[in-house]
Amino acid sequence: MKWAAIAVLVLIGVTGCNSDEADPSGPTSAFTTPTDGSVRISQGTTGTTGGIEVGVGGVLKDPDRAMLSVMKSGAESVPLTLGVGEKGTAFGQTVTVSAIEFGSHDYAWVKVSPS
């Protein structure tokens, strides 16, 4: 009898109670994907947008901002640290951080447009 009770507890612990159902009190994501033509770039990688390459070296919280490295072939990279909605200039282009997305991987949504 004692072993049966232990086995039931272990089974519940391994499978969870109603584990297939979403927890209504759990976290919700307030993130909204930008619709301004921004490119999603994962922290630690680069992406090409507007004819230049943008690397995301880090994503910071409180306030949300991204540490960027803007690169163009044959030229020295330009470091920018921008908050959401802030703009910087590199190679005659305006670089804007449209959003920061936090999760298992962090992302900066970056838009490059002519200055």
N, C-alpha and C positions, 0 to 999 in steps of 0.2 A: 504494500500500500504506500509506504514511504517512497519507494522508487518510482511509483506511478506519478505521485505528486511532483517529484523532482523532474521527471521526464516532461510532464505537462508544462512546468515553469520554463524549462530549457527550450521547449518547442515554441512557446509564446515569445520568449526573449529573442529567439533566432528569427522567427517569421514576423513578429510584431502583430499587434492587434489592428486589424483593418489597414494593413500596410499599403494596400492598393488604392486607398482613398486619400485624397488631398486633405490636409489639415486646414480647416477653414480659419483657424486662428494663427496659422503660420505666416511667415514673411510674404510680403507682396512686393513686386518690383514696380517702382515708380518711374523707371526709365522709359523714355519715348525716343524712338529712332528718329534722328534728324532727317528732314526732307529737303534740305537745301543743297544737295549734291555733295555732301561731305563723304569722305572715305574713312572707313573703320580700320584703324591700325592698332594692332596688338602691342602692348608694352614689350620692348625688347626686339621689335622688328621694324622693317621699313615698308613704306608703300609709295606708289607713284601717283601723283595727282597734279593736274595743271602743268604737266611737263617737267616737274621737279620731283626729287625723291625726299620724303619726309620720314625720319626715324623717330620713334617714340622711345626715349631712354628711360623715362619714368613717369608714373602717374601719382600725383599727390592728393591727399584729402585735407579738407578743412583749412583753407578753401580749396576746392577742386581745381587742379591745374595740371598741365602736361609739360614735361621737359622735352623739347623737340630739337632735332638736328636737321636743318634744311640743307640739302645737297644738290649740286648741279655739276655735271661733268666738266672737269677742267678748272673748277673753282674750289676755294676753301669753304667748308661747311659753315653755316650760320646757326649758332645756338639761340633758341628762343624758349622762354618759359612763359606760357600763356594760360590764363584762366578761361573758363567757359565764357564765350562771347567776346573775348579780347582778341585784338588783331596785332600782328607784327609784320614786318616787311623783310623780304629776302629776295635777291636777284630780280628786283623790279616787280615782285608779286606780293600780294597781300595774303598772309597765312592767318586763318581763323580757326580756333578750337570751338566747334559747335556744341560738343557734348563730351562728357567723360562717363564711361560705362564701367562700373565695378562689378566683379563677380569672381568666378574661379580664375579667370584671366581678366586683366584690366585693359581697357581700350580707350584711345582718344579718337574722336571723330573730327577730322581735319579737312578744311576746305581751302583750296588755293585759287585765287582769282587775280586778274590783272590789277595793278595799282592804279 
